Amino acid sequence: MSLLADLQDYAKKTHAEVWTTRDGQKVPAAEDIKLGNEAVKVEATVLYADLAESTQLVKDKKDSFAAEVYKNYLYTAGKIIRSHGGVITSYDGDRIMAVFIDGAKNTNAAKCGLKIRWAVDHVLQPAVKASYPKSTFKLKQKVGIDTSPLFVARTGIRGSNDLVWVGTSANNAAKMAALPTTYSTYISAATYNRLLDSSKFGGPNKKNMWTDLGSSQLGYTIYGSSWRWSIS
């Protein structure tokens, strides 16, 4: 079969084949879903953590320095995410995607965003300064979080495939992680309205840690925070 015929056949088959779906109780792995029209439905909260200004970092700094910043940020974000029950679903260059599905998924994801900010300020930036005393590099990053039903399917070719996460939370979290660094953590109203007080109010006076930014350029209400949650 020619390449053109193969592509035409696959596209036709995908549109014609009936979907088989099931409700998921955990974050699925690629091997849990067949390559055909099979999907798992989950109620999930998605977190994207993204290094800001990474293009400029790569342009201005040595490759080895940029790689060190990437490695430390992605490692730190990954460890914090896992410590709160999140499942890392992908690494994409300078960002990481994670999914939370337990009962306190929004609260846990929000705590991750605040802890990542704390780690940047109290672990990663000091590490850069200690190794490169003359460096003026300032690590900037953002986290985006949203919650929604997700339709999880397996895509790609045999020997090279992965899961595709279809739903508003995956798209929205990625878009929020690309917003300006005015705030380090952005969450949707859907996530904010589901937060437990433990991740909504902070400090001795129990002040709201989230600023209502109204209906954003993204077309829905978001909240921003630059608060930090310390790690022990």
LUMMAR-525964 format. One record per residue (C-alpha): residue number from 1; residue in one letter; chain; x negated, y negated, z. Coordinates in pm, 1 decimal, m for minus. Each point is the difference from the previous one (the first is absolute). Layout:
N
- seq type mol x y z
- NUM A A X Y Z
...
//
This chain:
232
- seq type mol x y z
- 1 M A 0.0 0.0 0.0
- 2 S A m136.2 m345.8 m88.6
- 3 L A m47.8 m265.8 268.7
- 4 L A 286.8 m206.0 m143.4
- 5 A A 235.7 296.6 m2.6
- 6 D A m100.6 87.8 357.6
- 7 L A 77.7 m351.6 123.4
- 8 Q A 333.0 m11.9 m181.1
- 9 D A 97.1 341.2 134.5
- 10 Y A m89.1 m92.3 358.7
- 11 A A 193.4 m329.4 m7.8
- 12 K A 307.5 169.9 m144.5
- 13 K A m14.5 281.9 254.2
- 14 T A m36.1 m239.9 295.1
- 15 H A 311.6 m193.8 m98.1
- 16 A A 200.4 314.9 m74.3
- 17 E A m91.3 210.5 303.6
- 18 V A 232.9 m15.0 302.1
- 19 W A m162.2 m125.6 320.3
- 20 T A m19.7 224.3 304.8
- 21 T A m19.8 m194.1 326.4
- 22 R A m21.8 82.0 368.7
- 23 D A m18.9 m206.2 318.9
- 24 G A m343.1 m10.2 158.4
- 25 Q A m81.7 13.2 370.9
- 26 K A m367.5 m81.5 m48.2
- 27 V A m217.5 m189.4 m244.3
- 28 P A m41.7 240.1 m294.3
- 29 A A m335.4 98.4 m146.5
- 30 A A m47.8 42.9 m373.9
- 31 E A 9.4 378.9 26.6
- 32 D A 343.5 m18.3 168.6
- 33 I A 162.2 m120.9 m323.2
- 34 K A 1.2 159.3 m344.1
- 35 L A m113.4 m189.8 m309.5
- 36 G A 344.7 29.2 m155.7
- 37 N A 300.8 m214.0 90.6
- 38 E A m13.6 78.2 370.3
- 39 A A 0.2 m263.6 273.8
- 40 V A 12.8 m42.5 376.0
- 41 K A 211.1 m273.1 157.3
- 42 V A m127.8 m163.6 319.4
- 43 E A 92.3 m299.7 213.4
- 44 A A m336.8 m166.5 32.2
- 45 T A m196.0 m308.3 91.2
- 46 V A m288.6 m82.3 m231.8
- 47 L A m313.6 m191.0 97.7
- 48 Y A m255.0 m145.3 m239.6
- 49 A A m327.2 m137.1 138.6
- 50 D A m200.1 m203.2 m248.7
- 51 L A m333.8 m181.7 2.8
- 52 A A 44.5 m358.6 m116.5
- 53 E A m229.1 m168.9 m251.1
- 54 S A m174.8 328.3 m77.5
- 55 T A m62.8 m105.4 m360.5
- 56 Q A m205.1 m293.4 123.9
- 57 L A m172.7 224.8 253.7
- 58 V A m119.3 232.5 m274.9
- 59 K A m100.2 m293.3 m219.5
- 60 D A m195.2 m193.0 264.2
- 61 K A m157.5 273.0 212.5
- 62 K A m226.8 297.7 m57.2
- 63 D A 174.7 322.4 m94.8
- 64 S A m124.0 167.3 316.1
- 65 F A 137.4 m279.0 221.8
- 66 A A 341.2 9.3 m170.0
- 67 A A 8.3 379.8 35.2
- 68 E A m77.8 m28.8 371.9
- 69 V A 289.3 m244.8 46.7
- 70 Y A 234.6 227.7 m195.4
- 71 K A m104.7 310.0 193.5
- 72 N A 34.1 m158.1 342.9
- 73 Y A 335.5 m163.2 m73.5
- 74 L A 160.6 309.5 m152.1
- 75 Y A m138.8 225.3 274.8
- 76 T A 124.6 m232.2 273.5
- 77 A A 345.1 m42.8 m153.2
- 78 G A 28.4 374.2 m57.1
- 79 K A m90.0 91.0 358.3
- 80 I A 245.8 m253.9 142.1
- 81 I A 277.3 122.6 m229.8
- 82 R A m52.0 362.5 99.6
- 83 S A m9.1 m89.8 369.3
- 84 H A 359.4 m122.4 m37.2
- 85 G A 131.4 297.6 m194.1
- 86 G A m33.9 m143.5 m348.1
- 87 V A m92.7 225.5 m290.4
- 88 I A m251.7 m140.0 m247.5
- 89 T A 132.1 61.9 m349.9
- 90 S A m261.8 m172.9 m213.3
- 91 Y A m311.2 m213.3 m18.2
- 92 D A m2.0 m241.8 m292.7
- 93 G A m322.2 m195.1 m28.0
- 94 D A 6.8 m243.3 290.2
- 95 R A 337.4 95.9 143.4
- 96 I A 169.8 284.6 178.5
- 97 M A 362.0 118.3 m8.2
- 98 A A 162.5 182.0 289.7
- 99 V A 345.9 135.8 75.9
- 100 F A 175.5 25.5 338.3
- 101 I A 315.9 206.2 43.9
- 102 D A 44.8 60.2 374.1
- 103 G A 265.7 m169.8 212.7
- 104 A A m214.9 m301.2 91.2
- 105 K A m148.1 m31.1 m348.9
- 106 N A 46.8 m376.1 m31.5
- 107 T A m137.8 m74.3 344.6
- 108 N A m300.0 224.1 m56.8
- 109 A A m76.1 m150.5 m339.9
- 110 A A 24.9 m354.0 139.2
- 111 K A m240.1 87.2 281.7
- 112 C A m243.9 127.6 m261.0
- 113 G A 7.5 m332.7 m180.8
- 114 L A m76.4 m190.4 321.1
- 115 K A m272.8 245.9 101.7
- 116 I A m166.8 m16.5 m339.5
- 117 R A m17.8 m379.7 39.3
- 118 W A m155.9 41.9 346.3
- 119 A A m253.4 251.8 m129.8
- 120 V A m101.0 m232.9 m282.8
- 121 D A m67.7 m282.4 245.7
- 122 H A m154.5 201.1 283.6
- 123 V A m169.1 294.4 m171.8
- 124 L A m60.9 m49.0 m372.2
- 125 Q A m92.3 m369.3 m10.3
- 126 P A m242.6 33.4 294.9
- 127 A A m154.9 303.9 m169.9
- 128 V A m65.9 m206.8 m313.2
- 129 K A m152.0 m280.6 207.6
- 130 A A m221.5 240.5 193.7
- 131 S A m140.2 158.5 m316.5
- 132 Y A m12.6 m318.7 m208.3
- 133 P A m58.8 m291.7 244.0
- 134 K A m28.1 m259.3 m277.5
- 135 S A 311.2 112.6 m186.0
- 136 T A 298.0 m236.5 m17.9
- 137 F A 230.4 273.7 m130.9
- 138 K A 348.1 m6.2 155.3
- 139 L A 204.1 317.9 m29.7
- 140 K A 360.0 m76.1 m92.5
- 141 Q A 279.7 252.5 m34.3
- 142 K A 375.0 44.7 m1.0
- 143 V A 248.5 269.7 92.0
- 144 G A 347.1 35.0 m154.2
- 145 I A 276.8 214.8 151.1
- 146 D A 352.7 89.5 m113.6
- 147 T A 250.1 277.8 61.5
- 148 S A 248.9 176.8 m230.2
- 149 P A 99.0 339.1 m138.6
- 150 L A m269.6 145.3 m226.2
- 151 F A 31.1 241.4 m291.5
- 152 V A m328.9 190.5 m11.9
- 153 A A m95.1 186.4 m317.1
- 154 R A m317.6 155.4 m135.9
- 155 T A m149.4 m151.6 m311.4
- 156 G A m301.9 47.2 m223.1
- 157 I A m145.7 294.5 m188.3
- 158 R A m107.9 340.1 124.1
- 159 G A m329.9 m30.9 179.5
- 160 S A 42.8 m375.7 48.7
- 161 N A 321.9 m107.1 167.2
- 162 D A 137.7 m177.7 304.3
- 163 L A 321.7 m119.3 160.2
- 164 V A 197.7 m302.3 m115.5
- 165 W A 196.4 m183.5 269.8
- 166 V A 314.4 m149.7 m152.7
- 167 G A 182.9 m248.2 220.1
- 168 T A 7.7 m363.4 101.3
- 169 S A m222.6 44.0 304.9
- 170 A A m296.1 120.9 m206.6
- 171 N A 31.4 m291.5 m242.7
- 172 N A 71.1 m261.6 265.2
- 173 A A m282.6 103.6 232.7
- 174 A A m249.7 m21.2 m286.2
- 175 K A 127.2 m343.9 m101.6
- 176 M A m12.9 m133.2 355.3
- 177 A A m357.9 122.1 33.4
- 178 A A m82.6 m227.5 m293.7
- 179 L A 140.8 m315.3 162.1
- 180 P A m227.6 m284.5 120.2
- 181 T A m215.8 51.5 308.2
- 182 T A 203.3 m258.7 194.2
- 183 Y A 117.7 300.3 201.2
- 184 S A m181.5 330.2 40.0
- 185 T A 313.2 216.2 29.3
- 186 Y A 322.8 m35.9 m196.6
- 187 I A 315.0 202.6 60.8
- 188 S A 342.0 m0.5 m164.0
- 189 A A 316.5 m96.1 186.8
- 190 A A 104.3 364.9 m24.3
- 191 T A m309.6 95.6 199.5
- 192 Y A 24.7 m293.6 242.5
- 193 N A 362.1 81.4 87.7
- 194 R A m105.3 353.0 99.6
- 195 L A m295.1 m92.6 220.1
- 196 L A 1.6 96.3 364.5
- 197 D A m74.1 m289.8 233.9
- 198 S A m348.0 142.3 61.6
- 199 S A m111.5 m99.6 m348.5
- 200 K A 220.4 m308.2 m31.9
- 201 F A m99.3 m200.9 309.0
- 202 G A m351.9 m48.6 136.2
- 203 G A m208.8 m187.5 253.3
- 204 P A 78.2 m73.9 365.7
- 205 N A 301.9 m210.7 m97.0
- 206 K A 134.8 260.8 m241.7
- 207 K A m10.9 m230.4 m299.4
- 208 N A 130.8 114.9 m336.0
- 209 M A m308.6 103.0 m197.2
- 210 W A 176.1 m32.3 m336.1
- 211 T A 78.8 m318.7 m190.2
- 212 D A 314.2 m0.2 m212.7
- 213 L A m119.1 m110.6 m344.3
- 214 G A 347.8 3.4 m149.0
- 215 S A 85.5 119.5 m347.7
- 216 S A m343.7 32.0 m152.9
- 217 Q A m127.9 m26.1 m354.6
- 218 L A 53.7 375.3 m8.9
- 219 G A 376.4 m44.4 20.5
- 220 Y A 63.4 131.3 351.4
- 221 T A m56.4 m116.2 357.2
- 222 I A m341.1 71.1 148.7
- 223 Y A m176.2 m61.0 330.2
- 224 G A m368.2 m77.8 49.3
- 225 S A m233.0 45.2 295.9
- 226 S A m362.4 m74.4 79.2
- 227 W A 20.4 148.8 348.5
- 228 R A m246.9 265.7 104.5
- 229 W A 55.5 319.7 197.1
- 230 S A m312.0 103.2 189.1
- 231 I A m149.5 347.0 m30.6
- 232 S A m155.7 177.2 296.0
//
